[in-house]
């Protein structure tokens, strides 16, 4: 009876559907109760003015992302109006799909048990509050879905006679990953390295070189498809390159100093929950020669390039670190599964240790802070942003401009259903004198009815402060913002000019 019970527990714990259901429950618990985040507010605003006001990204709104996430929020606004739940649900589905893909990769490379451990580690890690798991709508969620899918397609493709079609499809998936975030370029380099190593012995050197060209072709095809809506909206190639790529040189896209970057590096990799992964690499000691396997070398190269990508900006926001989770989970899961299989010959004993280890990993990776601290706090706390946004909507007309001065008020702008007078609709990229001059010119040309000033300090310069003082009068305070209304004299001048 004990053995049957043990086997029954083992069968449940090693069933991919059980793990998927566990991940789904945790995602629903940790994500759907949160109000619109600042990033979601930014993308919702961009999607709204694109679809409602015919103001496309990169021209009318400054954001350092490729268009994938903005297109999703544009679709969301068309279908459901101002909201964030639709894309957040898509993110939940993306995490579940990626978890299943990770399982299939692990199973294909090293067997069912390795796939289960990899899937479990990936799914539970992606929910961590440290990685902003409560916001599955983040761009990295979709980026890792497509990069993981590219790896799986390559594994299938190199064993297929029609391998060129599979490699083209893998490149298409990498292009989709890049369409959600530029840093997926490093994932592409890692995936290309995986392809070269994994296909050795199966494809000739000439075919592998051709495969890299085919990968690049697939990237170009999917990138062009996602650019069509932009081009149809009047965005030029120059606008796209400047708005999505050259902007990465901007101070708002990278760490301000080398010292800031270095401090964040050591704080992130030495003082966070990520240290729980380090013992997994010690398992190489129990598997002499295992690192010589082609697929292991390929996975390590994939991890290396994604690690470089995570470190590129120097900010180390939690969602940025998600980029390494697929490769890290596969290496940890495959090592764990192989250590058990190589060192335990008795089936009953293997099931006992595997079941215990799965339960231990579940407990170790549970998002305890989100479940027992952040959820209760979130449920008790009402979103001031929603209230302020709707107040602005009710106290203004459709053609009135609203400016939210700060870096934390994007949901307000989204809920207000009004347009900012400038592509600098927040202070994120307001770093140089040229940026401030452009904003000031926009504000003078299209004076907003309300100017909201965040109580969080942010240096914007004397000219912008003078503009606010000369043209606006304090109206009220709501939440973390002081609200100023355009002066009556300015109203008269504006009416005459109209």
Secondary structure, DSSP 8 states (H G I E B T S, - for coil): -HHHHHHHHHHHHT-HHHHHHHHHHHHHHHHTTS---HHHHHHHHHHHHHHTS---TTTSS--SS-THHHHHHHHHHHHHSS-SHHHHHHHHHHHHHHHHHHHHHHHHHH-HHHHHHHHHHHHHHTT-GGGTTT-TTSHHHHHHHHHHHHHHHHHHHTTSTTHHHHHHHHHHHHHHHHHH-TTHHHHHHHHHHHHHHHTBTTB-HHHHHHHHHHHHHHHHHHHHHHHHHHHHTT--HHHHIIIIIGGGGSGGGS-SSHHHHHHHHHHHHHSSGGGGGHHHHGGGGGSTTGGGSHHHHHHHHHHHHHHHHHHSSS---HHHHGGGHHHHHHHHHHHHHHHHHHH---HHHHHHHHHHHHHHHHHHH--HHIIIIIHHHHHHS--HHHHHHHHHHHTS-TT-BEEEESSS-HHHHHHHT-B-SSS--SSTT--SHHHHHHHHHHHHHT--SEEEEESS-----HHHHHHHHHHEEEEEEETTEEEEEE-HHHHHHHHHH-
